[in-house]
Amino acid sequence: MLKEFKKFIMGGNVIEFAVAVIMAGAIGLVVKGFVSMVVMPFVSHFTGGISFKEWKIIMDEAVVDVAGKVTNPENAILYGEWIDTIINLLIIGLVMFMIVKIYNNMKKKEAEAPSEPPAPSNEEVLLAEIRDLLKK
C-alpha cells in the first residue's frame, strides 16, 4: 500500500494538480486585491462615494454598554460584500478563461506545425543510389 501511495504521489498528474491549486489560490488573492483595491473604489467614485461593503440589512443593532464596550455585536446581512464576491468570481472566471484559451491556442499551433521527417540514414541513401543505378 505504501508503494502504491508513493507511485500515486510521484505521478505527474498529482504534482501538476498541486501546482494548479497553488496557482489558483494565488490568482484568487491577486484578483480579490484588484477588485477591492482598484475596481470597487472606481465604482464607488461613479456612484457618489457609495461603498458596496457598507451595503447591509441590519437585523439586530449592536448593543453597547455604558462604558462603550459592545456587549452584543450587530447582526446584519452583508449583501454588499456578497456583490464584491460575485465581481471577484466573474473576474477570476475571465482570467481562467483567458489562460485556458491561450494554452489551447499554443497546443493547437504545436499540433499544426508539421515535424520534418528524419533525414535518411547512410544505409538508406546508399540503397537508394543502388536502386537508381539498377533502374538505369
C-alpha positions as CSV (number, residue, x, y, z in Angstrom):
1,M,0.0,0.0,0.0
2,L,2.9,2.4,0.8
3,K,4.4,1.7,-2.6
4,E,1.1,2.4,-4.4
5,F,0.8,5.7,-2.5
6,K,4.4,6.6,-3.4
7,K,3.7,5.8,-7.0
8,F,0.5,7.9,-6.9
9,I,2.2,10.9,-5.3
10,M,5.1,10.8,-7.6
11,G,2.9,10.7,-10.6
12,G,3.0,13.7,-12.9
13,N,-0.8,14.4,-12.6
14,V,-0.7,14.8,-8.8
15,I,2.2,17.3,-8.9
16,E,0.6,19.2,-11.8
17,F,-2.7,19.4,-9.9
18,A,-0.9,20.6,-6.7
19,V,0.8,23.4,-8.7
20,A,-2.6,24.3,-10.3
21,V,-4.3,24.6,-6.9
22,I,-1.5,26.8,-5.6
23,M,-1.6,29.0,-8.7
24,A,-5.4,29.2,-8.5
25,G,-5.1,30.4,-4.9
26,A,-2.5,33.0,-5.8
27,I,-4.6,34.2,-8.8
28,G,-7.6,34.4,-6.4
29,L,-5.7,36.6,-4.0
30,V,-4.5,38.9,-6.8
31,V,-8.0,39.2,-8.3
32,K,-9.5,39.8,-4.8
33,G,-7.0,42.6,-4.2
34,F,-7.6,44.0,-7.7
35,V,-11.4,44.1,-7.1
36,S,-11.3,45.5,-3.6
37,M,-8.4,48.0,-4.2
38,V,-9.0,49.1,-7.8
39,V,-12.4,48.1,-9.2
40,M,-14.6,48.9,-6.2
41,P,-13.1,52.3,-5.4
42,F,-13.6,53.1,-9.1
43,V,-17.2,52.0,-9.0
44,S,-17.6,53.9,-5.7
45,H,-16.3,57.1,-7.3
46,F,-19.0,56.9,-10.0
47,T,-21.8,56.0,-7.6
48,G,-21.3,59.1,-5.4
49,G,-18.9,57.6,-2.9
50,I,-21.0,54.6,-2.0
51,S,-19.1,51.6,-0.9
52,F,-20.6,48.2,-1.6
53,K,-19.0,46.9,1.7
54,E,-21.3,49.3,3.6
55,W,-24.5,47.9,2.0
56,K,-26.2,45.7,4.5
57,I,-29.5,44.9,6.1
58,I,-29.3,45.2,9.8
59,M,-31.4,42.6,11.6
60,D,-30.3,43.4,15.2
61,E,-28.5,46.6,16.2
62,A,-25.3,46.3,18.2
63,V,-25.8,46.6,22.0
64,V,-23.2,48.9,23.7
65,D,-22.9,49.2,27.4
66,V,-22.3,52.5,29.3
67,A,-18.5,52.1,29.0
68,G,-18.8,51.9,25.2
69,K,-18.0,48.2,25.0
70,V,-20.0,46.1,22.6
71,T,-21.9,43.5,24.6
72,N,-23.9,42.1,21.7
73,P,-22.5,42.6,18.1
74,E,-24.6,43.7,15.2
75,N,-26.4,41.1,13.2
76,A,-26.6,42.0,9.6
77,I,-27.0,40.6,6.1
78,L,-23.9,41.9,4.3
79,Y,-25.2,41.8,0.7
80,G,-22.6,44.5,-0.4
81,E,-19.7,42.1,0.4
82,W,-21.6,39.4,-1.5
83,I,-21.8,41.7,-4.6
84,D,-18.0,42.2,-4.1
85,T,-17.5,38.4,-4.1
86,I,-19.6,38.0,-7.2
87,I,-17.4,40.5,-9.0
88,N,-14.4,38.6,-7.8
89,L,-15.9,35.4,-9.2
90,L,-16.6,36.9,-12.6
91,I,-13.1,38.4,-12.9
92,I,-11.4,35.1,-11.8
93,G,-13.6,33.3,-14.3
94,L,-12.5,35.7,-17.1
95,V,-8.8,35.3,-16.1
96,M,-9.0,31.5,-16.1
97,F,-10.9,31.5,-19.4
98,M,-8.1,33.6,-20.9
99,I,-5.4,31.3,-19.5
100,V,-7.1,28.2,-20.9
101,K,-7.7,29.9,-24.3
102,I,-4.1,30.9,-24.6
103,Y,-3.0,27.4,-23.6
104,N,-5.3,25.8,-26.1
105,N,-4.0,28.1,-28.9
106,M,-0.4,27.2,-28.0
107,K,-1.3,23.5,-28.2
108,K,-3.1,23.9,-31.5
109,K,0.0,25.7,-33.0
110,E,2.2,22.9,-31.8
111,A,-0.1,20.3,-33.3
112,E,-0.4,22.1,-36.6
113,A,3.4,22.6,-37.0
114,P,4.5,19.6,-39.2
115,S,7.6,17.9,-38.0
116,E,10.2,17.4,-40.6
117,P,10.8,13.8,-41.5
118,P,14.1,12.5,-40.2
119,A,17.0,12.5,-42.6
120,P,17.6,9.2,-44.2
121,S,20.4,7.2,-42.7
122,N,23.6,6.5,-44.7
123,E,22.4,2.9,-45.4
124,E,19.1,4.2,-46.8
125,V,21.0,6.7,-49.0
126,L,23.3,4.0,-50.3
127,L,20.4,1.7,-51.0
128,A,18.6,4.5,-52.9
129,E,21.7,5.1,-55.0
130,I,21.9,1.3,-55.8
131,R,18.2,1.3,-56.7
132,D,18.7,4.3,-59.1
133,L,21.7,2.6,-60.7
134,L,19.8,-0.6,-61.3
135,K,16.9,1.3,-62.9
136,K,19.4,2.8,-65.4
